[in-house]
Amino acid sequence: MALFGSSSPAESTPSTSQEIKASLIRQVQEEAAMSNARNLIGKVNEHCFEACVPTPGNSLTTKESTCLSQCMEKYIGFWNATSRAYIARVSKESKNLGGADLSGLSM
Protein backbone atom coordinates (compact mmCIF):
# COMPACT_ATOMS: atom_id res chain seq x y z
CA MET A 1 0.00 0.00 0.00
CA ALA A 2 1.37 3.40 -0.97
CA LEU A 3 1.34 6.52 1.14
CA PHE A 4 -1.49 9.04 0.73
CA GLY A 5 -3.27 7.13 -2.01
CA SER A 6 -0.43 7.13 -4.54
CA SER A 7 -1.45 5.62 -7.85
CA SER A 8 1.42 3.11 -7.71
CA PRO A 9 0.02 0.08 -5.84
CA ALA A 10 3.01 -2.04 -6.88
CA GLU A 11 5.30 -0.01 -4.60
CA SER A 12 6.17 -1.71 -1.35
CA THR A 13 5.34 0.02 1.90
CA PRO A 14 8.38 1.86 3.28
CA SER A 15 9.69 0.32 6.47
CA THR A 16 12.21 2.81 7.82
CA SER A 17 11.80 6.47 8.59
CA GLN A 18 14.32 7.32 5.83
CA GLU A 19 12.29 5.31 3.30
CA ILE A 20 9.10 7.01 4.46
CA LYS A 21 10.74 10.42 4.17
CA ALA A 22 12.09 9.66 0.69
CA SER A 23 8.69 8.35 -0.38
CA LEU A 24 6.93 11.47 0.90
CA ILE A 25 9.45 13.73 -0.83
CA ARG A 26 8.95 11.87 -4.13
CA GLN A 27 5.19 12.08 -3.79
CA VAL A 28 5.27 15.82 -3.02
CA GLN A 29 7.60 16.39 -5.98
CA GLU A 30 5.26 14.42 -8.27
CA GLU A 31 2.22 16.34 -7.03
CA ALA A 32 4.05 19.66 -7.45
CA ALA A 33 5.03 18.69 -11.01
CA MET A 34 1.40 17.80 -11.81
CA SER A 35 0.19 21.07 -10.31
CA ASN A 36 2.78 23.01 -12.32
CA ALA A 37 1.74 21.22 -15.50
CA ARG A 38 -1.93 22.05 -14.87
CA ASN A 39 -1.01 25.69 -14.20
CA LEU A 40 1.04 25.83 -17.40
CA ILE A 41 -1.81 24.42 -19.47
CA GLY A 42 -4.26 26.84 -17.88
CA LYS A 43 -2.03 29.85 -18.51
CA VAL A 44 -1.34 28.80 -22.09
CA ASN A 45 -5.07 28.38 -22.71
CA GLU A 46 -5.90 31.69 -21.07
CA HIS A 47 -3.22 33.87 -22.67
CA CYS A 48 -2.84 32.27 -26.07
CA PHE A 49 -6.56 31.81 -26.69
CA GLU A 50 -7.28 35.43 -25.77
CA ALA A 51 -4.45 36.66 -27.99
CA CYS A 52 -5.14 34.45 -30.99
CA VAL A 53 -8.90 33.96 -31.13
CA PRO A 54 -10.59 37.38 -30.95
CA THR A 55 -14.05 36.05 -31.91
CA PRO A 56 -14.56 32.35 -31.10
CA GLY A 57 -16.60 30.37 -33.59
CA ASN A 58 -17.27 26.77 -34.55
CA SER A 59 -13.72 26.22 -35.83
CA LEU A 60 -10.32 27.86 -35.93
CA THR A 61 -9.02 29.65 -38.97
CA THR A 62 -5.57 28.76 -40.27
CA LYS A 63 -4.28 32.07 -38.93
CA GLU A 64 -5.73 31.38 -35.45
CA SER A 65 -4.35 27.86 -35.42
CA THR A 66 -0.87 29.06 -36.41
CA CYS A 67 -1.02 31.82 -33.82
CA LEU A 68 -2.02 29.34 -31.09
CA SER A 69 0.80 26.95 -32.01
CA GLN A 70 3.43 29.69 -32.00
CA CYS A 71 2.10 31.20 -28.78
CA MET A 72 2.11 27.84 -26.99
CA GLU A 73 5.66 27.07 -28.15
CA LYS A 74 6.90 30.45 -26.89
CA TYR A 75 5.02 30.19 -23.59
CA ILE A 76 6.29 26.67 -22.90
CA GLY A 77 9.83 27.72 -23.85
CA PHE A 78 9.70 30.62 -21.40
CA TRP A 79 8.21 28.34 -18.74
CA ASN A 80 11.03 25.80 -19.20
CA ALA A 81 13.74 28.48 -19.06
CA THR A 82 12.23 29.96 -15.92
CA SER A 83 11.89 26.53 -14.32
CA ARG A 84 15.53 25.64 -15.05
CA ALA A 85 16.72 28.95 -13.58
CA TYR A 86 14.53 28.52 -10.50
CA ILE A 87 15.69 24.93 -9.90
CA ALA A 88 19.33 25.94 -10.34
CA ARG A 89 18.93 28.75 -7.83
CA VAL A 90 17.12 26.61 -5.28
CA SER A 91 19.72 23.86 -5.72
CA LYS A 92 22.57 26.33 -5.23
CA GLU A 93 21.00 27.83 -2.14
CA SER A 94 20.22 24.38 -0.78
CA LYS A 95 23.85 23.30 -1.25
CA ASN A 96 25.02 26.50 0.48
CA LEU A 97 22.82 25.60 3.43
CA GLY A 98 24.05 22.00 3.43
CA GLY A 99 20.89 20.54 1.91
CA ALA A 100 20.20 18.03 -0.82
CA ASP A 101 20.98 18.47 -4.51
CA LEU A 102 17.76 19.38 -6.37
CA SER A 103 19.19 19.40 -9.90
CA GLY A 104 17.18 16.28 -10.82
CA LEU A 105 13.91 17.96 -9.90
CA SER A 106 11.59 18.71 -12.80
CA MET A 107 8.74 21.16 -13.03
C-alpha positions as CSV (number, residue, x, y, z in Angstrom):
1,M,0.0,0.0,0.0
2,A,1.4,3.4,-1.0
3,L,1.3,6.5,1.1
4,F,-1.5,9.0,0.7
5,G,-3.3,7.1,-2.0
6,S,-0.4,7.1,-4.5
7,S,-1.4,5.6,-7.9
8,S,1.4,3.1,-7.7
9,P,0.0,0.1,-5.8
10,A,3.0,-2.0,-6.9
11,E,5.3,0.0,-4.6
12,S,6.2,-1.7,-1.3
13,T,5.3,0.0,1.9
14,P,8.4,1.9,3.3
15,S,9.7,0.3,6.5
16,T,12.2,2.8,7.8
17,S,11.8,6.5,8.6
18,Q,14.3,7.3,5.8
19,E,12.3,5.3,3.3
20,I,9.1,7.0,4.5
21,K,10.7,10.4,4.2
22,A,12.1,9.7,0.7
23,S,8.7,8.3,-0.4
24,L,6.9,11.5,0.9
25,I,9.4,13.7,-0.8
26,R,9.0,11.9,-4.1
27,Q,5.2,12.1,-3.8
28,V,5.3,15.8,-3.0
29,Q,7.6,16.4,-6.0
30,E,5.3,14.4,-8.3
31,E,2.2,16.3,-7.0
32,A,4.0,19.7,-7.5
33,A,5.0,18.7,-11.0
34,M,1.4,17.8,-11.8
35,S,0.2,21.1,-10.3
36,N,2.8,23.0,-12.3
37,A,1.7,21.2,-15.5
38,R,-1.9,22.1,-14.9
39,N,-1.0,25.7,-14.2
40,L,1.0,25.8,-17.4
41,I,-1.8,24.4,-19.5
42,G,-4.3,26.8,-17.9
43,K,-2.0,29.9,-18.5
44,V,-1.3,28.8,-22.1
45,N,-5.1,28.4,-22.7
46,E,-5.9,31.7,-21.1
47,H,-3.2,33.9,-22.7
48,C,-2.8,32.3,-26.1
49,F,-6.6,31.8,-26.7
50,E,-7.3,35.4,-25.8
51,A,-4.4,36.7,-28.0
52,C,-5.1,34.4,-31.0
53,V,-8.9,34.0,-31.1
54,P,-10.6,37.4,-30.9
55,T,-14.0,36.0,-31.9
56,P,-14.6,32.3,-31.1
57,G,-16.6,30.4,-33.6
58,N,-17.3,26.8,-34.6
59,S,-13.7,26.2,-35.8
60,L,-10.3,27.9,-35.9
61,T,-9.0,29.7,-39.0
62,T,-5.6,28.8,-40.3
63,K,-4.3,32.1,-38.9
64,E,-5.7,31.4,-35.5
65,S,-4.3,27.9,-35.4
66,T,-0.9,29.1,-36.4
67,C,-1.0,31.8,-33.8
68,L,-2.0,29.3,-31.1
69,S,0.8,26.9,-32.0
70,Q,3.4,29.7,-32.0
71,C,2.1,31.2,-28.8
72,M,2.1,27.8,-27.0
73,E,5.7,27.1,-28.2
74,K,6.9,30.4,-26.9
75,Y,5.0,30.2,-23.6
76,I,6.3,26.7,-22.9
77,G,9.8,27.7,-23.8
78,F,9.7,30.6,-21.4
79,W,8.2,28.3,-18.7
80,N,11.0,25.8,-19.2
81,A,13.7,28.5,-19.1
82,T,12.2,30.0,-15.9
83,S,11.9,26.5,-14.3
84,R,15.5,25.6,-15.1
85,A,16.7,28.9,-13.6
86,Y,14.5,28.5,-10.5
87,I,15.7,24.9,-9.9
88,A,19.3,25.9,-10.3
89,R,18.9,28.8,-7.8
90,V,17.1,26.6,-5.3
91,S,19.7,23.9,-5.7
92,K,22.6,26.3,-5.2
93,E,21.0,27.8,-2.1
94,S,20.2,24.4,-0.8
95,K,23.9,23.3,-1.2
96,N,25.0,26.5,0.5
97,L,22.8,25.6,3.4
98,G,24.1,22.0,3.4
99,G,20.9,20.5,1.9
100,A,20.2,18.0,-0.8
101,D,21.0,18.5,-4.5
102,L,17.8,19.4,-6.4
103,S,19.2,19.4,-9.9
104,G,17.2,16.3,-10.8
105,L,13.9,18.0,-9.9
106,S,11.6,18.7,-12.8
107,M,8.7,21.2,-13.0
